[in-house]
Amino acid sequence: MNNFHVYEAIGRGKHSTVYKGRKKKTIEYFAVKSVDKLQSSKVLNEVRMLHSLDHANVLKFYSWYETTVHFWLVLEYCVGGDLKGLLEQVSCLSI
């Protein structure tokens, strides 16, 4: 994770936190997901799944790192927020 600046948290789950990150010496932003190593089997399954997916409607998986306490997944950063937030906004609109 030495290649990234990690900024504010942009999402949280039961066992993970997603941060806005930037690759050092670039203006490229990424979603950097930190997962507790106790969840290693779930993380490995997620990495396998994301690595095999290649579709315009699925966030791109770039890489992952392991530290003493966490796994770090580097994903495409979606500027518009998450799907849940978008659906909540749309449901407030009358059609």
Buried (B, 14 or more C-beta within 10 A) or exposed (E): BEEBBBEEEBBEEEEBBBBBBBBEEEEEBBBBBBBBEEBEEBBEEBBEEBEEEEEEEEEBBBEBBEEEEBBBBBBEBEEEEEEEEEEEEEEEEEE
